[in-house]
């Protein structure tokens, strides 16, 4: 386990008039995902409350990722087409609106959820999809992408190799790259993907307000390339300006590209060649469009072992959140922060006392492969946590 404690700086307000949640609410199948309390976990960590935003199901997919893929695709198509008519949307209306661009292929690189989301969105708009995945992605995740009607390309090597392959393929005619990671600081599509994730935080803001006490002292969020972490930082630093919670970013020990970049002060990468059970977070290079926001707004980075994630999966079941190792990484970070070898310095740096109110995001449902990994590593994580606390 590694920890990086940081001081934040003034956040730049880069928001525009677009509200992705207004688009998402028009789509068929939109439902606000729940936010639940986790009293057992709060007692375990010695804090007042822990809230869990349950993103294990969005539009029939097992992850929040479709929020980014759908908004980025719509916003990119909007630049080429007439404005979308007002009112509720159906798939027939989406396909009729996008039909002047056919044949068009959406292209993406993924280690699981983003690619499946892009493939689903392509179906919504009547488009084709070609998804590039690194060879370590599980057979079940690959099958799920192909079941959406996408063409699947498996690339030998790490996640970044699939990103390179997707970038090259997108140079062809009649293609549109829907990438959730940026190789250039001015890349627009990854910024749109991150903007799509803000729907979850817009819902959180309303849900907390309805609870009667909307104070949050820290939000713990997992990071692959940093898109969701960037969205959470914008929420914490801009939407909640003047009452900003600390942002804690959690990554696998073997693929801590955000921690490495923030420690270096520049977007350097890591190899990410060692397999982590938190497979969808196994990324070697931070998204350049996320870097500036994370550099300004992240208070703490944690690089954790898989055993913490296995424990978090088990503990989250106490509040009926059924997530997998990657989806539980935000909660795993809190368990490691409060129960690991750096608990004292972390709590002191963040000022988290017994009255603290914490937020985590459960980002995906459990897959069959992750359930098997739970069984292998759970006992080690439980023993470590019990001893530490």
C-alpha positions as CSV (number, residue, x, y, z in Angstrom):
1,X,0.0,0.0,0.0
2,X,1.2,3.5,-0.9
3,X,-0.2,6.9,0.1
4,X,0.3,10.4,-1.4
5,X,-1.0,13.3,0.7
6,X,-1.4,16.6,-1.1
7,X,-2.5,20.2,-0.7
8,X,-5.1,21.4,-3.2
9,X,-5.2,24.7,-5.1
10,X,-8.0,26.9,-6.4
11,X,-10.2,25.2,-8.9
12,X,-10.7,26.6,-12.4
13,X,-14.4,26.8,-13.4
14,X,-14.6,25.2,-16.8
15,X,-18.3,24.5,-16.8
16,X,-20.6,25.5,-19.6
17,X,-24.3,25.7,-20.1
18,X,-24.8,22.1,-21.1
19,X,-26.4,19.8,-18.4
20,X,-25.9,16.2,-19.4
21,X,-28.5,15.1,-16.9
22,X,-31.1,16.9,-18.9
23,X,-30.2,14.7,-21.9
24,X,-30.1,11.5,-19.8
25,X,-33.5,12.2,-18.3
26,X,-35.0,12.3,-21.8
27,X,-33.7,8.8,-22.7
28,X,-35.8,5.7,-22.5
29,X,-35.0,3.7,-19.4
30,X,-33.5,6.6,-17.4
31,X,-33.8,6.0,-13.6
32,X,-32.0,7.8,-10.9
33,X,-29.6,5.4,-9.1
34,X,-30.0,5.1,-5.4
35,X,-27.8,6.5,-2.6
36,X,-27.8,4.4,0.5
37,X,-26.3,4.6,4.0
38,X,-23.8,2.0,5.2
39,X,-24.1,2.1,9.0
40,X,-22.0,-1.0,9.6
41,X,-19.1,0.4,7.6
42,X,-19.5,3.8,9.4
43,X,-19.2,2.1,12.8
44,X,-16.3,0.0,11.6
45,X,-14.3,3.1,10.5
46,X,-15.4,5.2,13.5
47,X,-17.2,7.9,11.5
48,X,-20.8,9.3,11.6
49,X,-22.0,8.3,8.2
50,X,-21.0,6.6,5.0
51,X,-23.1,7.1,1.9
52,X,-22.8,4.8,-1.1
53,X,-24.0,5.9,-4.6
54,X,-25.0,2.6,-6.2
55,X,-24.0,2.7,-9.8
56,X,-24.3,-1.0,-10.4
57,X,-27.1,-0.6,-13.0
58,X,-27.5,2.2,-15.6
59,X,-29.8,1.9,-18.6
60,X,-29.7,-1.9,-18.2
61,X,-25.9,-2.1,-18.1
62,X,-23.8,-3.0,-15.0
63,X,-21.9,0.3,-14.7
64,X,-22.0,4.1,-14.7
65,X,-20.0,4.2,-17.9
66,X,-22.9,4.6,-20.3
67,X,-23.5,8.1,-18.8
68,X,-20.2,9.2,-20.4
69,X,-20.5,7.2,-23.6
70,X,-24.0,8.4,-24.4
71,X,-23.4,12.1,-23.7
72,X,-20.1,12.2,-25.6
73,X,-21.7,10.4,-28.6
74,X,-24.7,12.7,-28.6
75,X,-22.6,15.9,-28.2
76,X,-20.2,14.8,-31.0
77,X,-23.0,13.9,-33.4
78,X,-24.8,17.2,-32.5
79,X,-21.8,19.1,-34.1
80,X,-22.6,17.4,-37.4
81,X,-26.4,17.3,-37.4
82,X,-29.4,19.5,-36.9
83,X,-30.4,20.1,-33.2
84,X,-32.3,17.2,-31.6
85,X,-36.0,18.1,-31.2
86,X,-37.3,18.7,-27.7
87,X,-39.3,16.2,-25.7
88,X,-38.9,12.6,-24.7
89,X,-36.6,10.5,-26.8
90,X,-37.2,7.0,-28.3
91,X,-34.6,4.8,-30.0
92,X,-36.5,5.4,-33.2
93,X,-36.1,9.1,-32.9
94,X,-32.4,8.8,-32.0
95,X,-31.8,6.6,-35.1
96,X,-33.8,8.8,-37.4
97,X,-31.8,11.9,-36.2
98,X,-28.4,10.1,-36.7
99,X,-29.3,8.4,-40.0
100,X,-27.7,11.1,-42.2
101,X,-24.3,10.1,-40.9
102,X,-24.7,6.4,-41.7
103,X,-22.6,4.3,-42.2
104,X,-20.7,5.5,-39.2
105,X,-18.7,3.4,-36.8
106,X,-18.0,4.3,-33.2
107,X,-14.6,3.2,-32.1
108,X,-13.3,2.8,-28.5
109,X,-10.6,1.1,-26.4
110,X,-11.7,-0.5,-23.2
111,X,-10.8,-3.0,-20.4
112,X,-14.5,-3.7,-20.0
113,X,-17.3,-1.3,-19.2
114,X,-16.6,1.7,-21.4
115,X,-16.5,-0.4,-24.6
116,X,-19.7,-2.2,-23.8
117,X,-21.3,1.2,-23.1
118,X,-20.1,2.6,-26.5
119,X,-21.4,-0.5,-28.2
120,X,-24.8,-0.1,-26.6
121,X,-25.0,3.6,-27.5
122,X,-24.1,2.7,-31.1
123,X,-27.2,0.5,-31.2
124,X,-29.3,3.3,-29.8
125,X,-28.3,5.6,-32.7
126,X,-28.3,2.9,-35.4
127,X,-24.5,3.0,-35.8
128,X,-21.8,0.4,-35.9
129,X,-19.2,-0.2,-33.2
130,X,-15.6,-1.5,-33.2
131,X,-14.1,-2.1,-29.7
132,X,-10.4,-2.7,-28.9
133,X,-9.6,-4.6,-25.8
134,X,-6.3,-5.7,-24.2
135,X,-5.7,-9.4,-24.0
136,X,-6.1,-9.6,-20.2
137,X,-9.8,-8.7,-20.4
138,X,-11.9,-11.6,-19.3
139,X,-13.8,-13.8,-21.7
140,X,-17.1,-12.8,-20.0
141,X,-16.5,-9.1,-20.6
142,X,-15.5,-9.8,-24.2
143,X,-18.7,-11.8,-24.7
144,X,-20.8,-9.0,-23.2
145,X,-19.3,-6.5,-25.7
146,X,-20.0,-8.7,-28.7
147,X,-23.5,-9.3,-27.5
148,X,-24.2,-5.6,-28.0
149,X,-23.4,-6.2,-31.7
150,X,-20.0,-4.7,-31.7
151,X,-17.0,-5.9,-33.7
152,X,-14.3,-6.9,-31.1
153,X,-10.6,-6.6,-31.6
154,X,-8.3,-8.2,-29.0
155,X,-4.9,-6.5,-28.7
156,X,-1.8,-8.2,-27.2
157,X,-0.4,-6.2,-24.4
158,X,-1.6,-3.7,-21.8
159,X,-4.6,-1.3,-21.9
160,X,-2.5,1.5,-23.5
161,X,-1.8,-0.8,-26.5
162,X,-5.6,-1.0,-27.1
163,X,-5.8,2.8,-26.9
164,X,-3.1,3.1,-29.5
165,X,-4.9,0.7,-31.8
166,X,-8.2,2.5,-31.4
167,X,-6.6,5.8,-32.2
168,X,-5.1,4.4,-35.4
169,X,-8.4,2.8,-36.5
170,X,-10.2,6.1,-36.0
171,X,-8.1,7.7,-38.7
172,X,-10.2,5.8,-41.3
173,X,-13.3,7.2,-43.1
174,X,-16.7,7.0,-41.5
175,X,-15.4,6.5,-38.0
176,X,-15.8,8.4,-34.7
177,X,-13.5,7.7,-31.7
178,X,-15.4,7.8,-28.4
179,X,-12.4,7.6,-26.0
180,X,-12.6,8.0,-22.3
181,X,-8.9,8.9,-22.1
182,X,-7.0,11.7,-23.7
183,X,-3.5,11.7,-25.2
184,X,-3.7,15.4,-25.8
185,X,-4.7,18.1,-23.3
186,X,-7.2,19.6,-25.8
187,X,-9.0,16.4,-26.8
188,X,-12.7,17.1,-26.7
189,X,-14.3,13.6,-26.6
190,X,-12.7,12.5,-23.3
191,X,-13.9,15.8,-21.8
192,X,-17.4,15.1,-23.0
193,X,-17.2,11.6,-21.5
194,X,-16.2,13.0,-18.1
195,X,-19.0,15.6,-18.4
196,X,-21.5,12.8,-18.9
197,X,-20.4,11.3,-15.5
198,X,-21.6,14.5,-13.8
199,X,-25.1,13.2,-14.0
200,X,-24.4,10.9,-11.1
201,X,-23.1,13.8,-9.0
202,X,-26.1,16.0,-10.0
203,X,-28.3,13.2,-8.6
204,X,-26.1,12.9,-5.5
205,X,-26.5,16.7,-4.8
206,X,-30.3,16.4,-5.0
207,X,-30.4,13.2,-3.0
208,X,-28.3,14.6,-0.2
209,X,-30.4,17.8,-0.1
210,X,-33.5,15.7,0.3
211,X,-31.9,13.9,3.2
212,X,-31.9,17.1,5.3
213,X,-28.1,17.2,5.9
214,X,-26.0,17.5,2.8
215,X,-22.6,17.8,4.4
216,X,-19.9,15.5,3.0
217,X,-16.4,15.7,4.3
218,X,-14.6,13.4,1.8
219,X,-15.5,11.5,-1.3
220,X,-13.4,8.4,-2.1
221,X,-13.4,7.4,-5.8
222,X,-11.6,4.8,-7.9
223,X,-9.5,5.7,-10.9
224,X,-8.4,4.0,-14.1
225,X,-7.4,6.9,-16.3
226,X,-9.0,9.4,-14.0
227,X,-12.3,10.4,-15.8
228,X,-14.7,9.6,-12.9
229,X,-12.2,11.0,-10.4
230,X,-12.1,14.2,-12.5
231,X,-15.9,14.5,-12.4
232,X,-15.9,14.0,-8.7
233,X,-13.3,16.6,-8.3
234,X,-15.4,19.1,-10.3
235,X,-18.4,18.3,-8.1
236,X,-16.4,18.7,-4.9
237,X,-14.6,21.9,-5.9
238,X,-17.1,23.7,-8.1
239,X,-20.6,22.6,-7.3
240,X,-19.7,22.5,-3.6
241,X,-17.5,25.5,-3.6
242,X,-17.2,26.9,-0.1
243,X,-18.2,23.5,1.4
244,X,-15.9,21.3,-0.6
245,X,-15.2,17.7,0.5
246,X,-11.7,16.3,0.2
247,X,-11.2,14.0,-2.8
248,X,-9.5,10.7,-2.2
249,X,-8.4,8.8,-5.4
250,X,-8.0,5.0,-5.1
251,X,-6.0,2.8,-7.6
252,X,-4.6,-0.7,-7.7
253,X,-1.1,-1.0,-6.3
254,X,0.0,-2.4,-9.7
255,X,-1.4,0.4,-11.8
256,X,-1.3,3.7,-9.9
257,X,-1.0,6.0,-12.9
258,X,-2.9,8.9,-11.2
259,X,-0.7,8.8,-8.0
260,X,2.5,8.6,-10.1
261,X,1.5,11.6,-12.3
262,X,0.5,13.7,-9.4
263,X,3.6,12.9,-7.4
264,X,5.8,13.8,-10.5
265,X,3.8,16.9,-11.2
266,X,3.4,15.8,-14.8
267,X,1.5,13.1,-16.7
268,X,4.1,10.3,-16.6
269,X,2.9,6.7,-17.0
270,X,3.4,3.3,-15.3
271,X,3.8,-0.1,-16.9
272,X,0.5,-1.6,-15.5
273,X,1.7,-5.0,-16.8
274,X,1.1,-6.8,-13.5
275,X,-2.5,-8.2,-13.3
276,X,-4.8,-6.7,-10.7
277,X,-8.1,-8.2,-9.7
278,X,-9.5,-4.7,-10.0
279,X,-9.2,-5.3,-13.7
280,X,-11.1,-2.3,-15.1
281,X,-8.7,0.0,-13.2
282,X,-5.6,-1.5,-14.7
283,X,-4.5,1.6,-16.7
284,X,-0.9,2.9,-17.2
285,X,-1.4,6.5,-18.3
286,X,-3.6,9.2,-16.8
287,X,-5.9,11.0,-19.2
288,X,-4.4,14.4,-20.1
289,X,-7.7,16.1,-19.9
290,X,-8.2,14.9,-16.3
291,X,-4.7,15.6,-15.1
292,X,-5.1,19.4,-14.5
293,X,-8.3,19.0,-12.6
294,X,-6.9,16.2,-10.5
295,X,-3.7,18.0,-9.9
296,X,-5.6,21.0,-8.4
297,X,-8.2,19.1,-6.5
298,X,-7.1,15.7,-5.1
299,X,-6.1,15.7,-1.4
300,X,-5.1,12.0,-1.1
301,X,-4.1,9.2,-3.4
302,X,-4.1,5.6,-2.3
303,X,-2.5,2.6,-4.1
304,X,-3.9,-0.5,-2.6
305,X,-3.7,-4.3,-2.7
306,X,-6.5,-6.4,-4.1
307,X,-7.3,-7.9,-0.6
308,X,-8.7,-4.5,0.5
309,X,-11.1,-4.6,-2.5
310,X,-12.2,-8.1,-1.6
311,X,-13.0,-7.0,1.9
312,X,-15.0,-4.0,0.6
313,X,-17.1,-6.2,-1.6
314,X,-18.1,-8.2,1.4
315,X,-18.8,-5.3,3.6
316,X,-20.9,-3.4,1.0
317,X,-23.3,-6.3,1.0
318,X,-24.3,-5.2,4.5
319,X,-26.1,-2.3,2.8
320,X,-27.4,-4.4,-0.1
321,X,-24.9,-3.0,-2.6
322,X,-23.7,-5.9,-4.9
323,X,-20.6,-4.8,-6.6
324,X,-17.3,-6.4,-7.7
325,X,-13.6,-5.7,-6.9
326,X,-13.3,-2.8,-9.3
327,X,-16.6,-1.3,-8.3
328,X,-15.8,-1.5,-4.6
329,X,-12.4,0.2,-4.9
330,X,-13.6,3.5,-3.5
331,X,-14.8,1.8,-0.4
332,X,-11.6,-0.3,-0.3
333,X,-9.6,2.9,-0.2
334,X,-11.4,4.1,2.9
335,X,-10.9,0.7,4.6
336,X,-7.2,0.9,3.7
337,X,-7.0,4.6,4.7
338,X,-8.6,4.0,8.1
339,X,-7.3,0.6,8.8
340,X,-3.9,0.4,7.1
341,X,-0.4,1.4,8.2
342,X,-0.9,5.1,7.3
343,X,-4.2,5.6,9.1
344,X,-3.0,8.3,11.5
345,X,-1.4,10.6,9.0
346,X,-4.3,10.2,6.5
347,X,-7.0,11.0,9.1
348,X,-5.0,14.0,10.4
349,X,-4.3,15.3,6.9
350,X,-7.9,15.1,5.9
351,X,-9.3,16.2,9.3
352,X,-11.7,13.3,9.5
353,X,-13.0,13.0,13.0
354,X,-15.8,10.8,14.5
355,X,-18.4,13.1,13.1
356,X,-17.1,12.7,9.5
357,X,-19.6,12.1,6.7
358,X,-18.1,10.2,3.7
359,X,-19.2,9.3,0.2
360,X,-18.2,6.5,-2.1
361,X,-19.3,5.4,-5.5
362,X,-20.0,1.7,-6.3
363,X,-19.2,1.8,-10.0
364,X,-20.2,-1.6,-11.4
365,X,-21.9,-4.8,-10.5
366,X,-20.1,-8.0,-9.8
367,X,-19.0,-10.2,-12.7
368,X,-18.7,-13.9,-12.5
369,X,-15.0,-13.7,-12.7
370,X,-14.8,-11.2,-9.9
371,X,-17.0,-13.3,-7.7
372,X,-14.5,-16.1,-8.0
373,X,-11.6,-13.8,-7.2
374,X,-13.5,-12.6,-4.1
375,X,-13.5,-16.1,-2.7
376,X,-9.7,-16.4,-3.2
377,X,-8.7,-13.1,-1.6
378,X,-11.5,-12.3,0.9
379,X,-10.0,-14.2,3.9
380,X,-6.7,-12.4,3.7
381,X,-8.4,-9.0,3.4
382,X,-10.8,-9.6,6.3
383,X,-7.9,-10.8,8.6
384,X,-5.8,-7.7,7.7
385,X,-8.7,-5.3,8.3
386,X,-9.7,-6.9,11.7
387,X,-6.1,-6.8,12.9
388,X,-5.6,-3.1,11.7
389,X,-8.8,-1.8,13.3
